[in-house]
Amino acid sequence: KAGVTQTPRYLIKTRGQQVTLSCSPISGHRSVSWYQQTPGQGLQFLFEYFSETQRNKGNFPGRFSGRQFSNSRSEMNVSTLELGDSALYLCASSSRGAETQYFGPGTRLLVL
Amino acid sequence: GENVEQHPSTLSVQEGDSAVIKCTYSDSASNYFPWYKQELGKGPQLIIDIRSNVGEKKDQRIAVTLNKTAKHFSLHITETQPEDSAVYFCAARAMGGKLIFGQGTELSVKP
Protein backbone atom coordinates (compact mmCIF):
# COMPACT_ATOMS: atom_id res chain seq x y z
CA LYS A 1 0.00 0.00 0.00
CA ALA A 2 1.16 3.52 -0.68
CA GLY A 3 1.88 5.55 2.43
CA VAL A 4 0.50 8.89 3.51
CA THR A 5 1.29 11.59 0.97
CA GLN A 6 1.46 15.31 1.58
CA THR A 7 1.67 18.17 -0.87
CA PRO A 8 3.47 20.40 -1.30
CA ARG A 9 6.63 19.26 0.47
CA TYR A 10 8.04 22.77 0.80
CA LEU A 11 6.40 26.16 0.84
CA ILE A 12 7.54 29.73 1.35
CA LYS A 13 4.99 32.39 2.18
CA THR A 14 5.04 35.92 3.57
CA ARG A 15 3.30 37.25 6.66
CA GLY A 16 -0.38 37.91 6.18
CA GLN A 17 -0.83 35.39 3.38
CA GLN A 18 -2.81 32.20 3.70
CA VAL A 19 -1.81 28.66 2.85
CA THR A 20 -3.52 25.35 2.14
CA LEU A 21 -1.80 22.02 2.70
CA SER A 22 -3.05 18.69 1.42
CA CYS A 23 -2.91 15.17 2.79
CA SER A 24 -3.90 11.87 1.18
CA PRO A 25 -4.22 9.06 3.73
CA ILE A 26 -3.32 5.42 3.26
CA SER A 27 -5.96 3.70 1.14
CA GLY A 28 -8.83 2.56 3.36
CA HIS A 29 -7.94 4.86 6.23
CA ARG A 30 -10.72 7.22 7.19
CA SER A 31 -9.13 9.12 10.06
CA VAL A 32 -6.68 11.95 9.43
CA SER A 33 -4.86 13.94 12.09
CA TRP A 34 -2.69 17.02 11.67
CA TYR A 35 0.30 18.04 13.78
CA GLN A 36 2.62 21.01 13.88
CA GLN A 37 6.29 20.28 14.60
CA THR A 38 8.71 23.01 15.69
CA PRO A 39 12.09 22.79 17.45
CA GLY A 40 10.77 24.70 20.46
CA GLN A 41 7.33 23.15 20.93
CA GLY A 42 7.85 19.67 19.50
CA LEU A 43 4.91 17.82 17.98
CA GLN A 44 1.60 19.49 18.74
CA PHE A 45 -1.83 18.17 17.81
CA LEU A 46 -3.90 20.42 15.57
CA PHE A 47 -7.07 18.45 14.77
CA GLU A 48 -8.44 15.10 13.74
CA TYR A 49 -11.05 14.29 11.11
CA PHE A 50 -13.07 11.14 10.63
CA SER A 51 -15.66 10.69 7.92
CA GLU A 52 -15.59 14.40 7.07
CA THR A 53 -16.25 15.43 10.68
CA GLN A 54 -13.82 17.09 13.04
CA ARG A 55 -13.53 14.71 15.98
CA ASN A 56 -10.84 16.41 18.04
CA LYS A 57 -9.19 19.78 18.18
CA GLY A 58 -5.95 21.02 19.74
CA ASN A 59 -5.19 24.38 21.29
CA PHE A 60 -4.51 26.44 18.20
CA PRO A 61 -6.10 29.75 17.19
CA GLY A 62 -8.98 29.89 14.76
CA ARG A 63 -6.58 30.84 11.95
CA PHE A 64 -5.89 27.12 11.70
CA SER A 65 -8.70 25.17 10.10
CA GLY A 66 -9.15 21.94 8.27
CA ARG A 67 -11.57 19.78 6.38
CA GLN A 68 -11.92 16.29 5.07
CA PHE A 69 -13.47 15.17 1.83
CA SER A 70 -15.61 12.14 1.07
CA ASN A 71 -12.55 10.29 -0.28
CA SER A 72 -10.83 10.86 3.11
CA ARG A 73 -8.31 13.31 1.68
CA SER A 74 -7.81 16.24 4.00
CA GLU A 75 -6.69 19.82 3.76
CA MET A 76 -5.59 22.26 6.40
CA ASN A 77 -5.61 26.00 5.98
CA VAL A 78 -3.74 28.69 7.86
CA SER A 79 -4.93 32.24 7.31
CA THR A 80 -3.10 35.48 8.09
CA LEU A 81 0.26 33.74 8.43
CA GLU A 82 2.63 34.78 11.20
CA LEU A 83 6.37 34.21 11.45
CA GLY A 84 5.73 31.72 14.25
CA ASP A 85 3.73 29.51 11.91
CA SER A 86 6.97 28.39 10.29
CA ALA A 87 7.05 24.67 11.01
CA LEU A 88 6.84 21.16 9.65
CA TYR A 89 3.18 20.22 9.27
CA LEU A 90 2.57 16.52 9.55
CA CYS A 91 -0.45 14.50 8.62
CA ALA A 92 -1.16 11.04 10.01
CA SER A 93 -3.81 8.53 9.06
CA SER A 94 -5.35 5.58 10.82
CA SER A 95 -8.04 3.07 10.01
CA ARG A 96 -11.40 3.18 11.70
CA GLY A 97 -11.23 2.30 15.35
CA ALA A 98 -7.46 1.84 15.27
CA GLU A 99 -5.10 3.77 17.45
CA THR A 100 -2.01 3.35 15.31
CA GLN A 101 -1.24 6.46 13.30
CA TYR A 102 0.98 6.48 10.23
CA PHE A 103 2.67 9.74 9.36
CA GLY A 104 3.41 11.35 6.04
CA PRO A 105 6.70 13.11 5.24
CA GLY A 106 5.30 16.52 6.13
CA THR A 107 5.10 19.93 4.50
CA ARG A 108 7.79 22.36 5.56
CA LEU A 109 6.36 25.87 5.69
CA LEU A 110 8.58 28.93 5.96
CA VAL A 111 6.93 32.27 6.66
CA LEU A 112 9.01 35.33 5.85
CA GLY B 1 -3.55 19.53 31.27
CA GLU B 2 -2.26 16.45 29.50
CA ASN B 3 1.51 16.29 29.38
CA VAL B 4 4.26 13.83 28.46
CA GLU B 5 7.81 14.37 29.68
CA GLN B 6 10.65 12.60 27.92
CA HIS B 7 14.27 12.13 29.04
CA PRO B 8 17.02 12.46 28.10
CA SER B 9 16.84 15.04 25.33
CA THR B 10 20.10 13.75 23.83
CA LEU B 11 21.76 10.36 24.19
CA SER B 12 25.07 9.21 22.78
CA VAL B 13 26.09 5.54 22.90
CA GLN B 14 28.72 3.32 21.35
CA GLU B 15 27.68 0.84 18.73
CA GLY B 16 26.59 -2.37 20.43
CA ASP B 17 25.58 -0.69 23.68
CA SER B 18 22.01 -0.39 24.92
CA ALA B 19 19.97 2.80 24.92
CA VAL B 20 17.08 3.63 27.24
CA ILE B 21 14.63 6.50 26.85
CA LYS B 22 12.07 7.26 29.54
CA CYS B 23 8.71 9.01 29.48
CA THR B 24 6.22 10.06 32.12
CA TYR B 25 2.60 10.93 31.38
CA SER B 26 0.14 12.94 33.41
CA ASP B 27 -3.29 11.67 32.32
CA SER B 28 -4.04 8.48 34.23
CA ALA B 29 -6.75 7.69 31.66
CA SER B 30 -4.12 7.26 28.91
CA ASN B 31 -4.35 3.78 27.46
CA TYR B 32 -2.09 3.64 24.41
CA PHE B 33 1.61 4.46 24.18
CA PRO B 34 3.40 4.48 20.81
CA TRP B 35 7.04 5.20 20.08
CA TYR B 36 8.14 6.87 16.87
CA LYS B 37 11.50 7.23 15.16
CA GLN B 38 12.11 10.29 13.01
CA GLU B 39 15.03 10.51 10.62
CA LEU B 40 16.17 13.76 9.07
CA GLY B 41 13.76 15.04 6.45
CA LYS B 42 11.18 12.34 7.13
CA GLY B 43 7.96 11.98 9.07
CA PRO B 44 7.84 9.97 12.31
CA GLN B 45 7.75 6.21 11.82
CA LEU B 46 6.03 3.95 14.34
CA ILE B 47 8.53 1.46 15.77
CA ILE B 48 6.61 -0.12 18.65
CA ASP B 49 3.53 0.51 20.76
CA ILE B 50 1.99 -0.80 23.96
CA ARG B 51 -1.47 -0.74 25.44
CA SER B 52 -2.32 -0.18 29.07
CA ASN B 53 -3.30 -3.81 29.69
CA VAL B 54 0.24 -4.99 28.88
CA GLY B 55 3.39 -4.42 30.95
CA GLU B 56 6.03 -5.19 28.36
CA LYS B 57 6.36 -5.75 24.64
CA LYS B 58 9.37 -6.77 22.60
CA ASP B 59 10.20 -6.71 18.89
CA GLN B 60 13.68 -7.96 18.06
CA ARG B 61 16.13 -5.37 19.49
CA ILE B 62 13.41 -3.03 20.68
CA ALA B 63 11.34 -3.35 23.85
CA VAL B 64 8.91 -1.11 25.67
CA THR B 65 7.88 -1.35 29.33
CA LEU B 66 4.92 0.31 31.01
CA ASN B 67 4.37 1.03 34.70
CA LYS B 68 0.78 2.28 34.98
CA THR B 69 1.03 2.96 38.69
CA ALA B 70 3.98 5.27 38.29
CA LYS B 71 2.74 6.51 34.89
CA HIS B 72 6.10 5.71 33.34
CA PHE B 73 6.99 3.97 30.11
CA SER B 74 10.39 3.32 28.58
CA LEU B 75 11.98 2.34 25.28
CA HIS B 76 14.92 -0.04 25.34
CA ILE B 77 17.13 -0.58 22.29
CA THR B 78 19.76 -3.30 22.58
CA GLU B 79 22.82 -3.89 20.38
CA THR B 80 22.54 -0.41 18.91
CA GLN B 81 23.68 0.20 15.35
CA PRO B 82 24.60 3.45 13.55
CA GLU B 83 21.30 3.29 11.64
CA ASP B 84 19.47 3.60 14.97
CA SER B 85 20.66 7.22 15.09
CA ALA B 86 17.56 9.42 14.89
CA VAL B 87 15.12 11.38 17.04
CA TYR B 88 12.77 9.20 19.08
CA PHE B 89 9.39 10.38 20.34
CA CYS B 90 7.14 8.81 22.92
CA ALA B 91 3.43 9.59 23.01
CA ALA B 92 0.39 8.89 25.11
CA ARG B 93 -3.19 8.71 23.90
CA ALA B 94 -5.70 10.08 26.36
CA MET B 95 -9.38 9.14 26.61
CA GLY B 96 -10.24 12.16 24.47
CA GLY B 97 -8.30 10.50 21.65
CA LYS B 98 -5.49 13.00 21.14
CA LEU B 99 -1.90 11.80 20.94
CA ILE B 100 0.31 13.85 23.25
CA PHE B 101 4.00 13.66 22.34
CA GLY B 102 7.13 13.97 24.41
CA GLN B 103 9.77 16.48 23.36
CA GLY B 104 11.96 13.90 21.67
CA THR B 105 15.34 12.27 22.28
CA GLU B 106 18.15 12.66 19.79
CA LEU B 107 20.00 9.33 19.80
CA SER B 108 23.49 9.18 18.35
CA VAL B 109 25.16 5.77 17.90
CA LYS B 110 28.89 6.09 17.36
CA PRO B 111 30.61 3.36 15.35
Interface residues (C-beta under 8 A of the other chain):
Chain A: V4 S33 Y35 G42 L43 Q44 F45 E48 R55 N56 G58 L90 A92 E99 T100 Q101 Y102 F103 G104 P105 G106
Chain B: Y32 P34 Y36 G41 K42 G43 P44 Q45 L46 D49 R51 F89 A91 R93 G96 G97 K98 L99 I100 F101 G102 Q103 G104
